[in-house]
Amino acid sequence: MTRFAALVLSLSLSTHASELPSRVTFEGAYLNQVTLAADGSRIGVYSSGNQKTELILITHGRRDLVASAAESAAERILAGKRTAAYLTESPAFWQDWWDTRFDYYKQQVTQRPFSEPEGLESFPEEGLNWKDLNIRSIATPGYTVDGVTYLVEIEGKNIAFCGDLLLAEGKVRDLFSFQNEIREAKIGGYHGHLGRLHVWLKSLEALAAEKPDILIPARGEPSFSPLEDIDRASRLAKEIYRLYLKTNALHWYFGEERMNQCASLVRGEGETAERMPDAEHIDLPDWCQHIGTTKLLVSESGRGFVLDVGGAKALESLRQFVADGLVKGIDGIFATHTHNDHTAAIAEAAGEFGCPVYALPEVADILENPGNWFLPGISANAVPEVWEKADGETMKWEEFTFTYRFYPGQMYNHGALLVEKADHAPVFFIGDSFSPSGIDDYCLMNRNLMRDDTGYALCFRILEELPESTWLVNQHIPHLFRFSEGEREFLKSNYARRKELISQFVAADDLNYGLDEQWASFYPYGQEVTGQSEAKFEVRIWNHSTVERTYAVTLRDADGTEVAHGKTKIPARTKAAIPFSVTTQKSNGIQVITADIGRDDGYEVRGFCETLLKVK
């Protein structure tokens, strides 16, 4: 922990320590350090700091919590059964991760440990009798897949140690940790926005049934009104999800039955998903061919221009168009965004047709250097050369005029193409950012920022600036569609209300820290090095706060050893990068470096992001 973070946290979290039972020692820190005393001995919960303890209880398997427990030097670390299995599987996960990170759609946070800590045991199913204390555990997954809560009565107070399940005031650390498949509705991890929310709500119900007097989370202040906080959190979460479903693009793709299943899971039996009717939509014009997620524009002279080439079938169709003489040749390819179902065959297509590839800067580097990034569904098939097009840049092609736009809708790394033709209304090719039923913000790892200057707020603003007759095209949909002014207002107002509620739900000075898993990230994410050599990379930080912040970064290897430090001051709402150089180990295999990040207001994350070094 940085010194300024430790100072601010200790001052802000010490005020309630005197309200706890005398046998409970609480020291507020980045990760709370709690001990329970009996007959001159102590056990720790989460972490015990410098105090000697017989054992440590951990509530889930995030690497910062596991590392802190291991550093406490207790001989035994007790965890829930699912956590113990998760930790046992971690070494294999990291050895495979070099390859499995590509084409990845499970969308789970990667903040897992690198090895199983010494002394790890499963918490006894019958509970733990320690001295005169009876400690029970109940399964409380949701924020994590493996969470448990420990319950113990001390001096007449029923105390619950709930980990990151719930923070004081009914808040949560972030939303991206809830991304998960929704099996009941046949929705995979990528489309599973807040997919564990219904599991989390059931865990809150189970916790409330225990009638705790005090809730001590892994971070932040204890709650002395836990039932009120649980009720507040439940109501907020359900309303946020209701608003999400109201503006959801998945109504178009998945249908009402599956969306209603989602509503019923989260909001209660029999609840249905509200929505607006599908927007006006008509067939594509004859100069635009729909090929899966690929669109082929055909000029009057028979030349072709392509938007996205997602795979072998699309490429084969383009070959057939050329072979049959329906298209005389392909003059260019525009990549709307970076998901593999839009990009996997771009390099092969560009080579075969001898044409340039165009993309916005936010997309281009990912196409050229996919191993430098970790985002949903990135293909490992690098595009050798991409011609960057700036936001607003225009280009003439045959009888068409193209205007390239930065369009951070479905994901932050996203572009769009306005196509204008004299005898047709303008057509705006928006990648995957809207469907006729609403907004494509179902994957939190896509970085759907809720800010006035970017994300869907910017997308709405661009739509409103287009000529009123402009049609929209989604790469998956064989239609032109457009929203009326009333429909746009419906989407915008519900989106704005959801943003307001998320600000109340996420425990951060700006909600985007809770939405953007990559507000801090390494670049490159993965790189190959030879033997013992210098590996160079940077930690990129986006200060989402509305004031200037100073950020301090500490790098650690997989064993937790500090390897480098850096610090930078970042103006409000802007990005910066801190460069680093570390010496790699001689041995072959995958090495992982993580970053602890502290901020001058006391906000801190440990082991938040990682970079992979493949040593040959």
C-alpha positions in Angstrom: 0.0 0.0 0.0 1.2 3.5 -0.8 1.9 5.7 2.2 -0.7 8.3 1.3 -3.3 5.6 0.7 -2.6 4.0 4.1 -2.9 7.3 5.9 -6.2 8.3 4.3 -7.7 4.8 4.8 -6.7 4.5 8.4 -8.2 7.9 9.3 -11.4 7.2 7.5 -12.0 3.6 8.8 -10.9 3.9 12.5 -14.0 5.8 13.6 -16.3 2.8 14.1 -13.7 0.4 15.6 -14.9 1.3 19.1 -18.4 0.1 18.4 -17.3 -3.4 17.8 -17.2 -6.1 20.5 -14.0 -5.8 22.6 -12.8 -9.2 21.4 -12.8 -8.0 17.8 -9.8 -6.0 16.6 -10.5 -4.0 13.4 -7.9 -2.1 11.4 -9.2 -0.4 8.3 -6.8 -0.7 5.4 -7.0 -1.4 1.6 -8.0 -4.9 2.8 -9.5 -4.9 6.3 -7.4 -6.6 9.0 -9.6 -8.3 11.6 -8.8 -10.6 14.5 -11.0 -12.4 16.9 -9.5 -13.1 20.4 -10.1 -15.9 22.9 -7.9 -17.1 25.8 -4.9 -15.2 24.7 -5.0 -16.5 21.1 -6.3 -14.9 17.9 -7.6 -15.9 14.5 -7.7 -13.5 11.5 -10.3 -12.7 9.0 -9.2 -11.5 5.5 -5.8 -10.4 6.9 -4.4 -10.0 10.4 -1.6 -7.6 9.6 1.3 -7.9 12.0 -0.7 -9.6 14.7 0.1 -13.3 15.3 -2.8 -15.6 14.5 -3.4 -19.3 14.5 -5.3 -19.2 11.2 -6.8 -16.9 8.7 -10.4 -17.1 7.3 -10.8 -16.0 3.7 -14.1 -15.5 2.0 -13.2 -15.8 -1.7 -10.3 -16.4 -4.1 -9.3 -13.0 -5.5 -5.5 -12.7 -5.6 -5.2 -9.6 -3.4 -7.1 -11.3 -0.6 -5.3 -14.6 -0.9 -1.9 -12.8 -1.0 -2.7 -10.8 2.1 -3.8 -13.9 4.0 -0.6 -15.7 3.0 1.5 -12.7 4.1 0.0 -12.8 7.5 2.1 -15.9 8.3 -0.6 -18.0 9.8 0.0 -21.7 9.5 -3.5 -22.4 8.3 -5.7 -20.6 5.7 -9.3 -21.7 5.7 -11.5 -21.1 2.7 -14.8 -22.3 1.3 -14.8 -25.6 -0.6 -15.3 -23.8 -4.0 -12.5 -21.3 -3.2 -10.1 -24.1 -2.3 -10.9 -25.9 -5.7 -10.5 -22.5 -7.5 -7.1 -21.9 -6.0 -5.9 -25.5 -6.7 -6.8 -24.9 -10.4 -5.0 -21.5 -10.7 -1.5 -22.7 -11.8 -2.9 -24.6 -14.7 -5.1 -21.6 -15.7 -2.1 -19.3 -16.0 0.0 -21.7 -18.0 -2.8 -22.1 -20.5 -3.8 -18.4 -20.5 -1.2 -17.3 -23.1 -3.3 -19.1 -25.7 -6.8 -19.2 -24.2 -6.9 -15.4 -23.8 -7.7 -15.1 -27.5 -11.2 -15.7 -28.8 -12.3 -15.4 -25.2 -16.0 -15.0 -24.4 -16.4 -16.3 -20.9 -15.8 -12.8 -19.6 -14.5 -13.4 -16.1 -12.1 -11.1 -14.3 -8.6 -12.4 -14.3 -7.7 -11.4 -10.7 -7.0 -14.9 -9.6 -3.9 -16.1 -7.7 -1.0 -17.8 -9.5 -0.6 -20.7 -7.0 -2.3 -22.3 -4.0 -1.1 -20.7 -0.8 0.6 -22.9 1.8 -1.6 -24.2 4.6 -4.8 -24.0 2.6 -7.7 -26.0 4.0 -11.4 -26.2 3.3 -13.5 -24.7 6.0 -15.3 -27.6 7.8 -18.8 -28.1 6.6 -20.0 -28.6 10.2 -18.4 -25.3 11.2 -15.4 -24.4 13.3 -15.3 -24.6 17.0 -12.4 -22.4 18.2 -12.0 -21.8 21.9 -15.5 -20.7 23.0 -16.5 -19.4 19.5 -18.7 -21.3 17.1 -18.0 -20.1 13.5 -20.3 -21.0 10.7 -20.1 -20.4 7.0 -22.9 -19.9 4.4 -22.4 -19.9 0.7 -22.8 -16.3 -0.6 -21.7 -16.3 -4.3 -22.6 -13.5 -6.7 -19.9 -10.9 -6.6 -17.6 -13.9 -7.1 -18.5 -17.4 -8.0 -17.0 -18.9 -4.8 -18.0 -16.4 -2.0 -18.8 -17.4 1.5 -19.8 -15.5 4.6 -18.6 -16.4 8.1 -20.9 -15.9 11.0 -20.0 -15.8 14.7 -21.7 -14.5 17.8 -19.4 -12.5 20.1 -20.6 -10.6 23.2 -24.2 -10.9 22.1 -23.6 -9.5 18.6 -24.1 -11.7 15.5 -21.3 -10.7 13.2 -21.1 -11.5 9.5 -17.8 -11.4 7.6 -19.1 -11.2 4.0 -16.0 -10.4 2.0 -16.8 -8.4 -1.1 -20.4 -9.5 -1.3 -21.7 -6.2 0.0 -20.1 -3.0 1.3 -21.5 -0.6 3.9 -24.3 1.6 2.7 -25.5 -1.1 0.4 -22.8 -0.6 -2.2 -20.6 -2.9 -4.3 -17.0 -2.5 -5.5 -17.8 -2.8 -9.2 -20.2 -4.2 -11.8 -17.9 -6.0 -14.1 -17.3 -8.7 -11.5 -21.0 -9.7 -12.0 -20.6 -10.6 -15.7 -21.5 -14.2 -16.2 -23.5 -16.7 -18.3 -27.2 -17.0 -17.5 -27.9 -20.7 -18.1 -31.6 -20.5 -17.3 -32.1 -18.1 -20.2 -29.4 -19.8 -22.4 -27.3 -16.7 -22.4 -23.5 -17.1 -22.5 -20.9 -15.2 -20.5 -20.3 -12.5 -23.2 -24.0 -11.5 -23.3 -24.5 -12.1 -19.6 -24.7 -8.5 -18.3 -24.8 -8.7 -14.5 -25.2 -12.4 -15.1 -24.7 -13.3 -11.4 -27.0 -10.7 -10.1 -29.8 -13.1 -9.4 -27.3 -15.4 -7.5 -26.1 -12.3 -5.5 -29.6 -11.4 -4.6 -30.3 -14.9 -3.3 -27.1 -14.6 -1.2 -28.3 -11.3 0.2 -31.6 -13.1 1.2 -29.6 -15.8 2.9 -27.5 -13.3 4.7 -30.5 -11.3 5.8 -32.2 -14.5 7.2 -29.2 -14.8 9.6 -30.2 -11.4 11.1 -26.7 -10.1 11.5 -26.1 -7.1 13.9 -22.8 -6.1 12.3 -21.5 -6.7 8.8 -17.7 -6.5 8.3 -16.8 -6.6 4.6 -13.3 -7.2 3.3 -13.0 -3.5 2.5 -14.4 -0.3 3.9 -16.2 0.4 7.1 -18.3 -2.1 9.0 -22.1 -1.8 8.6 -24.1 -1.5 11.9 -27.4 -1.5 10.0 -26.8 -4.5 7.7 -30.5 -5.3 7.1 -31.1 -1.8 5.9 -28.0 -1.9 3.7 -29.1 -5.3 2.2 -32.6 -3.9 1.5 -31.2 -0.8 -0.2 -28.7 -2.8 -2.3 -31.4 -5.2 -3.4 -33.8 -2.5 -4.5 -31.1 -0.5 -6.3 -29.8 -3.6 -8.2 -33.3 -4.7 -9.3 -34.1 -1.2 -10.6 -30.8 -1.0 -12.4 -31.5 -4.3 -14.1 -35.0 -3.3 -15.0 -33.7 -0.2 -16.8 -31.0 -2.3 -18.5 -33.6 -4.6 -19.9 -35.8 -1.7 -21.1 -33.2 -0.5 -23.6 -31.6 -3.9 -24.5 -30.5 -4.8 -28.0 -30.9 -8.5 -27.1 -34.7 -8.3 -27.4 -34.0 -8.4 -31.2 -31.6 -11.3 -31.1 -32.9 -13.5 -28.3 -36.6 -12.8 -28.1 -39.1 -12.0 -25.4 -39.1 -15.4 -23.7 -35.4 -15.3 -22.8 -35.5 -11.7 -21.8 -38.5 -12.3 -19.6 -36.6 -15.2 -18.0 -33.8 -12.8 -17.1 -36.4 -10.3 -15.6 -38.0 -13.1 -13.6 -34.6 -14.4 -12.2 -33.6 -10.9 -11.0 -36.8 -9.1 -10.2 -39.0 -12.0 -9.1 -41.2 -14.7 -10.3 -43.6 -13.5 -13.0 -41.8 -10.3 -13.7 -41.4 -9.4 -17.4 -38.9 -7.3 -19.3 -40.3 -3.9 -20.3 -39.2 -2.6 -23.7 -40.0 -0.3 -26.6 -41.4 -1.8 -29.9 -38.7 -2.5 -32.5 -37.7 0.6 -34.5 -38.7 1.0 -38.1 -36.7 -1.4 -40.4 -36.7 -2.2 -44.1 -34.6 -4.4 -46.4 -31.1 -3.4 -47.3 -30.6 -1.6 -50.6 -29.4 -3.7 -53.6 -25.9 -2.1 -53.4 -25.4 -3.6 -49.9 -25.0 -7.4 -49.5 -25.4 -9.1 -46.1 -22.9 -12.0 -45.5 -23.2 -13.0 -41.9 -21.4 -10.2 -40.0 -19.9 -8.9 -43.3 -21.4 -6.2 -45.5 -20.3 -5.9 -49.1 -20.9 -2.6 -50.8 -21.1 -2.8 -54.6 -20.6 0.2 -56.8 -22.3 0.9 -60.2 -19.1 -0.1 -61.9 -19.1 -3.5 -60.1 -16.3 -2.8 -57.6 -16.6 -3.9 -54.0 -15.8 -2.4 -50.6 -16.2 -4.6 -47.5 -17.1 -4.0 -43.9 -15.6 -6.7 -41.6 -14.6 -10.2 -42.6 -15.3 -12.5 -39.6 -14.4 -15.9 -40.8 -14.0 -18.6 -43.5 -17.6 -18.5 -44.6 -17.6 -14.8 -45.2 -14.3 -15.0 -47.1 -15.5 -17.8 -49.2 -18.6 -15.8 -50.1 -16.5 -12.9 -51.2 -14.3 -15.2 -53.3 -17.5 -16.5 -55.0 -18.8 -13.0 -55.7 -15.5 -12.2 -57.5 -15.2 -15.6 -59.2 -18.8 -15.3 -60.5 -18.1 -11.8 -61.9 -20.7 -10.3 -59.6 -17.9 -8.1 -58.2 -14.9 -7.1 -60.3 -12.6 -6.8 -57.3 -12.4 -5.7 -53.7 -11.0 -2.2 -53.2 -10.9 -2.0 -49.4 -11.9 -3.4 -46.0 -13.2 -1.4 -43.1 -13.0 -3.0 -39.6 -15.9 -1.7 -37.4 -14.5 -3.1 -34.2 -12.2 -5.8 -32.8 -14.4 -8.9 -32.1 -13.2 -12.0 -33.9 -16.6 -12.6 -35.6 -15.8 -9.4 -37.5 -12.0 -9.6 -37.9 -10.7 -13.2 -37.9 -10.4 -13.4 -41.7 -9.5 -9.7 -42.5 -5.8 -10.4 -42.9 -6.3 -13.3 -45.3 -8.9 -11.4 -47.3 -6.7 -8.3 -47.6 -3.8 -10.5 -48.8 -5.9 -12.4 -51.3 -7.7 -9.4 -52.8 -4.7 -7.1 -52.5 -6.6 -4.3 -50.8 -6.0 -1.9 -47.9 -7.6 -2.3 -44.5 -9.0 0.8 -42.8 -9.9 1.4 -39.1 -10.1 4.1 -36.5 -7.0 4.4 -34.3 -8.8 2.8 -31.4 -9.3 -0.3 -33.5 -6.1 -0.3 -35.7 -3.5 -1.2 -33.1 -5.6 -4.2 -31.9 -5.8 -5.5 -35.4 -2.1 -5.2 -36.0 -0.9 -6.3 -32.5 -3.7 -8.5 -31.0 -1.3 -10.0 -28.4 -0.7 -6.5 -26.9 -4.4 -6.4 -25.7 -6.8 -8.4 -23.6 -10.4 -7.6 -24.6 -13.4 -9.8 -25.4 -13.1 -12.0 -28.5 -9.9 -10.7 -29.9 -8.6 -12.9 -32.8 -4.9 -13.9 -32.8 -4.8 -13.3 -36.5 -2.8 -10.1 -36.9 -3.5 -7.8 -39.8 0.0 -6.8 -41.2 -1.0 -3.2 -42.0 -3.9 -1.0 -41.2 -4.6 2.4 -42.6 -5.8 4.6 -39.7 -8.7 6.9 -40.4 -9.3 9.8 -38.0 -12.7 10.6 -36.6 -14.6 12.7 -39.1 -12.2 11.9 -42.0 -13.9 11.5 -45.4 -13.0 9.4 -48.4 -14.4 9.1 -51.9 -14.9 5.6 -53.3 -16.7 5.3 -56.6 -20.0 7.1 -56.4 -20.0 6.9 -52.6 -18.7 9.3 -49.9 -17.4 7.7 -46.7 -17.1 9.5 -43.3 -15.2 7.5 -40.7 -16.4 8.0 -37.1 -15.1 6.9 -33.7 -18.2 5.2 -32.3 -17.7 3.7 -28.8 -21.0 1.9 -28.5 -20.9 -1.9 -28.1 -17.3 -1.5 -27.1 -14.9 1.3 -26.6 -12.6 0.2 -29.4 -15.3 0.7 -32.1 -15.8 2.7 -35.2 -18.6 3.4 -37.7 -18.9 4.4 -41.3 -21.3 7.0 -42.7 -22.0 6.1 -46.4 -23.6 8.7 -48.6 -24.8 8.2 -52.2 -26.7 10.7 -54.3 -29.8 8.6 -55.0 -30.2 7.1 -51.5 -30.7 8.4 -48.0 -27.5 8.3 -45.9 -26.6 5.0 -44.3 -24.6 4.8 -41.1 -22.9 1.4 -40.6 -22.6 1.2 -36.8 -21.0 -2.1 -36.3 -22.8 -3.8 -33.4 -23.7 -0.7 -31.4 -27.5 -0.7 -31.7 -30.2 -3.1 -32.8 -33.8 -2.1 -33.6 -34.7 -2.9 -30.0 -32.0 -0.8 -28.3 -28.4 -0.7 -26.9 -25.7 -3.4 -27.2 -24.1 -2.8 -23.8 -24.5 -6.4 -22.5 -20.8 -7.1 -22.0 -19.2 -5.0 -19.2 -15.7 -6.0 -20.4 -16.3 -4.2 -23.6 -15.8 -0.9 -21.6 -19.2 0.8 -22.0 -18.2 4.0 -20.3 -21.0 6.1 -18.9 -19.6 9.6 -19.4 -20.8 12.6 -21.3 -17.8 12.7 -23.5 -17.7 9.1 -24.7 -19.6 5.8 -24.6 -23.3 5.7 -25.6 -23.7 9.4 -24.7 -21.4 10.2 -27.6 -23.1 7.7 -29.8 -26.5 9.3 -29.2 -25.1 12.7 -29.9 -23.6 11.6 -33.2 -27.0 10.1 -34.2 -28.7 13.3 -33.5 -26.2 15.2 -35.6 -26.9 13.0 -38.7 -29.5 14.0 -41.3 -32.9 13.1 -40.1 -33.4 10.5 -42.9 -30.3 8.5 -42.1 -30.6 4.8 -41.8 -28.6 2.6 -39.4 -27.0 -0.8 -40.2 -25.9 -3.4 -37.6 -23.4 -5.9 -39.0 -25.4 -8.8 -37.8 -28.8 -7.6 -39.1 -29.9 -7.7 -42.8 -32.0 -4.5 -42.5 -31.8 -0.8 -42.5 -33.4 0.7 -39.3 -33.8 4.0 -37.6 -35.1 5.4 -34.4 -37.7 8.1 -34.2 -37.1 11.1 -32.0 -39.4 9.6 -29.4 -37.5 6.3 -29.5 -34.2 8.0 -29.1 -35.5 9.9 -26.1 -36.8 6.7 -24.6 -33.4 5.1 -24.9 -31.6 8.1 -23.6 -33.8 8.9 -20.6 -33.7 5.3 -19.4 -30.0 5.1 -19.9 -29.5 8.3 -18.0 -31.6 7.1 -15.1 -29.6 3.8 -15.0 -26.4 5.9 -14.9 -27.7 7.8 -11.9 -28.6 4.7 -10.0 -25.2 3.0 -10.8 -23.5 6.0 -9.3 -25.3 5.4 -6.1 -24.6 1.6 -6.2 -20.8 1.5 -6.9 -18.4 2.5 -4.1 -16.2 4.8 -6.1 -15.9 8.6 -6.7 -16.9 8.0 -10.3 -19.1 5.1 -11.5 -16.7 4.4 -14.4 -14.2 2.7 -12.1 -16.9 0.2 -11.5 -17.7 -0.2 -15.2 -14.3 -0.1 -16.8 -12.2 -3.2 -15.8 -9.4 -1.6 -17.8 -9.2 1.8 -16.2 -5.7 0.5 -15.4 -4.0 -1.9 -17.7 -0.7 -3.1 -19.0 0.5 -2.5 -22.6 1.5 -4.8 -24.1 -0.6 -7.4 -22.3 1.6 -10.2 -23.6 5.1 -10.3 -25.1 7.7 -12.9 -25.9 11.3 -12.4 -24.5 14.4 -14.5 -24.8 16.2 -15.7 -21.7 17.2 -13.2 -19.1 16.5 -9.8 -20.8 14.8 -6.5 -20.3 11.1 -6.5 -20.9 9.6 -3.1 -21.5 6.0 -2.2 -21.1 3.8 0.5 -19.6 0.9 0.8 -17.2 -1.9 2.8 -18.7 -4.3 4.6 -16.4 -7.5 6.5 -17.2 -8.3 8.9 -14.5 -12.1 8.8 -14.7 -12.4 11.2 -11.7 -13.5 14.7 -12.2 -10.4 16.1 -10.5 -6.7 15.7 -11.0 -5.3 12.6 -9.3 -1.8 11.3 -8.4 -1.4 7.6 -9.0 1.4 5.4 -7.6 2.1 2.0 -9.2 4.0 -0.9 -7.7 4.8 -3.9 -9.9 5.1 -7.4 -8.4 6.1 -10.8 -9.8 3.9 -13.8 -9.2 5.6 -14.4 -5.8 4.6 -11.0 -4.6 8.1 -9.5 -4.8 8.2 -5.9 -5.7 10.1 -5.3 -8.9 9.5 -1.7 -9.8 7.7 1.6 -8.8 6.3 4.5 -10.7 4.2 7.6 -10.1 2.3 10.1 -12.2 -0.2 13.0 -11.9 -3.1 12.7 -14.3 -5.6 15.6 -15.0 -9.3 14.9 -14.7 -10.9 12.6 -17.3 -7.6 12.0 -19.1 -5.2 9.1 -19.7 -1.5 8.7 -18.9 1.1 5.9 -19.0 4.0 5.0 -16.8 6.8 3.2 -18.5 8.6 0.3 -16.9 11.5 -2.1 -17.6 12.1 -5.3 -15.7 14.6 -8.1 -16.0 13.0 -11.4 -16.8 13.9 -14.8 -15.3 16.1 -17.2 -17.2 13.7 -20.2 -17.1 11.3 -20.9 -19.9 7.5 -20.5 -19.4 5.0 -17.9 -18.6 5.9 -15.2 -16.1 3.2 -12.8 -14.8 3.7 -9.2 -13.5 0.9 -7.5 -11.6 0.3 -3.9 -10.6 -0.8 -2.4 -7.3 -2.2 1.0 -7.9 -2.8 3.7 -5.2 -4.3 7.1 -5.5 -3.8 10.3 -3.5 -7.4 10.1 -2.0 -6.8 6.7 -0.5 -8.4 4.6 -3.3 -6.3 1.5 -3.9 -6.3 -1.8 -5.8 -3.7 -4.5 -5.4 -2.8 -7.0 -8.1 -5.5 -5.3 -10.2 -4.1 -6.0 -13.7 -1.4 -8.2 -15.2 1.0 -8.6 -18.1 2.3 -11.9 -19.5 5.9 -12.6 -20.4 6.6 -15.7 -22.4 10.3 -16.6 -21.8 12.0 -18.7 -24.5 
